[in-house]
């Protein structure tokens, strides 16, 4: 027997009310971002550094069609997460616009070129290393307290969503930057990974001390498969074995670290996002995701468009949605959207111990 129109209407109305109250919850939720160029949305524009994305054709598909400091043709991962939770994008912490009510949205502290280690990215000169980002987070909280009081500020930070993305540069721009690098002479690769994980633990513990209670921690992507590494290290277009080995060693140990920290705290504070698997899905089968290639960057020069930087003089593809990689290192906006979809709805293969949709549902009830 079918449901009566009145019952159906009531169910639809109930669903819409639930949705709107859920949207209300999510809109009020602040968002904080820490890490490297995968999540930097313009902090490096304010610094004397070579790690910049402030010139054409960066931002060619951004709503303003202008470069913003994002290492993307359009939106990056934090932008898309903000969009999905019904919030406006966070401003870079160094932006002069980040004042007053804008502070309630959160802030992005990320800086292209940085790593877990302080000596990662030294070639980029002036960048915001991770402990400086955490120092800025403390400063931000003082500014927030002045706006809404200490109690209100603590509540906002405790209820916020946090994203941290680190580790890739510690391999690409440190250990493997040059043959016989200082770190590769100091550590065999397995020992280097153990060292990185022990240093990352300190970063995550500090984030927790500073009030973060819902932290998405992304592992590294497939480091050996990016166009830059194909151009430098690949003979036949296969992913660079040594860098893939680094990612394969690092990511499971990061998950173990996260599980261990959650056990010690007695709560699922940290959530591991398996960026390696998320990326490998479309890297290994680009056509299944609507890409024509996952080897050649849209913007660049040389083999695989993987040499040097993306500049106005580079080769530029006409349709960015057909390329998994925008430049020699960074995914296109379309690829970022695929990654964020898995962050929201992915199974335990991608998100451990739960995905972001589950987190949002749980937190909306408390």
N, C-alpha and C positions, 0 to 999 in steps of 0.2 A: 504494500500500500504506500502511495507517495505521500510526502509531507505536504501539509496545507501551505498556501502562499503566505499566510500570516506567520507560521512557524519559520518558513524560509527567510522571510523579511526580518524576523526577530534575530535569527542566527547571523544574517549578514550584518545587521546593525550592531550586534554584540561584537562581531569580529572587527568591524570598523572602529568601535569604541576602544577595543583592546589595542588595535594598531595605533590609534592616535595617542593613547596613553603611553604606549611603548615608545613612540616617536618623541613624546614629551620627555620621557626619561633620557633617551639617547641624546636629544638636543642639548640637555643640560650637562652632559658629560664632557669634561675637559679631555684633551688629548695631548700627550707629550711625546716627542720624537727625539731619539738620540742615535748617533751613528755616523755613517760615511756618505759617499756620493749617491748611493742607491736611495737615500732618504733625505738628503740635504735639499732644502727648498729656497736657498738663497743666502745663507749666512756668509758663504765665501765671497759674495759680491762686496761685502764690507771689509774685506781683508786684503792685504798685499800678498797675494798668493798666485801661483801659476795654475792651481786646481780650480778652474772657473768654467762656468757655463753661461756666461752673460753676453754672448754674441750670437748673431745669426749663424747657422740655422737652428740653434737650440730654441725651443719654444715655438717652432713653426706651426704646431697644431694646438698650442695652448689657447684658451679662449681669447686672450688679447693678441695672439699671433706674434708675441714678442718674447725674447729670452728673459727668463726670470731667475736664473741661477740653478734651475732644476736640470739635472743631467738626463734630459728626456726631450723627445719631440713635443710632448704635451704634459699630461699629468703624471706624477710619480706615485709610488705605493701609498705614502701617507695621504696624499690628496684624495685618492680613490677610497681609502678607508674613511676619511672624513665625509666624503660624499655618501657613502653607504650608511653611516650612522646618523645622517641628517644634520651634520655640523658644517660650519664654514671651514675652509682650510686654515690650518694653524699658520701664523706668521713666523718668519725666522726670528730667533731671539734678538739678533742684532738690528732688526728693522726698527727705525724710529716710529713706525706706526703702531708698534706693540705697546699700547698704553691704555689706561682706563678700562672700559668694558671689554676691550679686545683680550685683555689678560684672562678673562673668564673662559675663553675658548681653549686655552692652553698655549703651547709654544713649541717651536721646532729648534732644537739645539745642534742638529747634525751639521757636520762639516766634511766636505769632500777630502779624501786623502788620508783620513785618520784610521787608526787601528786600535786593537786592544793595547798594544805596546806603545810607549812614548817615542821610540825611535822609528816607528813606522811612519812613512810619509815625510821624512825630513827633507826630501828633495823638493817638496812643495812649499817650503819655508813656513809662512805664517798661517797655520790652520788651528782649529779649536780641538785640541786633544781631548780624549774622553773624560779625564778628571777635571779639565777646565769646563767641559759641558755640564758636569755634575755640580761644579761650583756655580755656574750660571743658573742652574736649577734652584740652588739655594737662594741666590739673589732674586730670582723670579718669585720665590715663595715669600720673601720679605716684602717685595713690591705688592704682591697679592694681599698679604696681611694688612698693609696700609690701606688697601682698597676695601676689603670686606671683613677685616678683623682676623686675628690669629686662628680662632676656632673655625671660622668659615673657610679660611685658606687651607687648613689641615683637612677639613672634610672634602673640599674640592679635589685636593691632591690624592687623598685616599680612594676616592671614587673614580678617579680618572683612568683612562686607558693609556697605556704606555707601550711604545714600540722601540726596540733597540736592534740595530743591525751593525754588527762588527765582525771582523775576522778575515774577510777576503783580502784586504790590503796587507794584512800581516804576512800573507804568502806572496801575493802578486807584487806588492811594492816594498817588500822587505826581504824575506827569505830567498825568493827567486828573482829579485830585481836584477841582479848581476850575477855572473858565475862567481862562485866562492865568496858570496856575501858574508858580512861579519856574522850574521846569525846562523848561516849554513855551516860556517867553520866552527861555531860554538856548539851547535846541536845537530845531531842526526834528526831526520824528519820526525820520527815517532816521539823523540824526546822534546822536540820543539812544540809539537802539538800538546803534549802534557803540560809544558810550561805555559803555553797560551791559555789553556783551560784553567790552570791555577790562577793566572792573572785575571781572567774573565770572571772567576768566582768573586774576586774582590770588588769588581765593578758592580756586579749584580747585588752583592751584599750591601754596597753603599747605596744603590738605588732604593733598596728596601728600607734602609735606615732613613732615607730622605722621604719616605712616605708612600712610595709606589706599591700598589697592592694588586694590580692587574697588568702584567708585563708580558707582551709578546716578544719572544726572542727568536730572531730568524737565524738559521744556520747559513753557511756560505752556499752560493750557487755552484754550478759545475764550472769551476775555475779554469779548467783546461779546455773548455768548449767555446769560450768567448772569442770573437773574431781577432782580437789582439794577440791572444795566445796561439790561435791557429796560424796567424801570419808569421809569428816568431818561431814556433816550435813544431808545427805539423808538416808532414811531408805529403800526405794524401788527403788532407781534410779531416782526418780523425782527431778526436780530442787529445790534447797533450797528456800523456800518461802520468807524468810525475805530479802535475797539478791536480789531476783527478784523484790521484792517490792521497794527496794532502786533504782534499775535501772529504774523501771517504774515511780518513782517520779522524778528522776534526769533528764532523757532524754527530756521529754516535756518542762521542765523549761529551759533547755539549748537551745532548739529551740526558745522559747520565748525570751530569752536573745539575741540570734543572730538576730532575726527579729527586736527587739528593737534597737540594736546597728546599724543595717543597716538603719533603719528609721532615727535615730539621725544623722548619717553621710550623708544620702541621696544617698547611693550607696550600691550595693550588694558586700560589702567587704568580709563578712563572709558567709560561706556556711556550713550548717549542714549536716553531714553524719550520717544516722541512723544506727549505728553499731549494735544496739540491734536487729533490724529487719533483717539486713544482716546476722547476726549470727544465729538468730532463724530459718531462712529458712532451713538451713542444720542441725541445732541441733534437730529440731522437725521432720525432714524427711530426715535423712542422706542418705538413699538408693537412693532417687531422685537425689542426687548429686554424686553418685558413691562411697559413704562411706559405710563401713560395720558397723561402730559405731560412735556415737558422744558423748558417755559416757566414754569410756575407752581411756586414753591417750596412744599414741604409746610408749612413753618412761616414765618409772616411776616404782613405786612399791606399794604394798598394794591394797586396794579396788580401782577399776577403774584406777589402776596405778596412783593414785592421791596423794600419800603420799610422802613428801620430794621432793628432786630435781631429775632431770634427770642426771644420772651419768653413768660412764662406768660399774658400778655394777647393773644398772637398767635392768628391762625387756625392750626389744627393738623389736618393730614389724618389720617384714621383708619388708613390703610395706607401706611406709608412705602415699601414695596417697589414701589408704583405710581408713585413720583415720582423723576425723575432727580436733582432738587435737593432737598436737605433744607432749607436756609435760603437767603437771597438770594445767597450766594456759593459754598456748599460742596455737593459731591455727597452723595447719600444713601449709606448703607452698601452697598445693592445696587449702585449705580453704582460705588462704590469697588471692589467685588468684580470687576466687569467690567474695570475698569482694571488691577487686579492680575493678572487672567487673561492680559491681553495682555502685561504685563511678563514673565510666566513663559513664555508659549508663542507670543507674537506673532512674525510674520514681520518681515523687514527694514523693512517699511512702518511698523512700530511701534517696533522695537528695533534700534539700530545701535551696534556691529557684531554683537551677538548678544543673544538673550533670556536671562532669568535661569535657565531650565532648563538651557541650554547652559553657562552659567557654572558652575552647581552641578555638572554632570557633569564639566566640565574640571577644576575645583578638587578634586573628590573623588579624582581620579587622581594628583594631585601630592603 
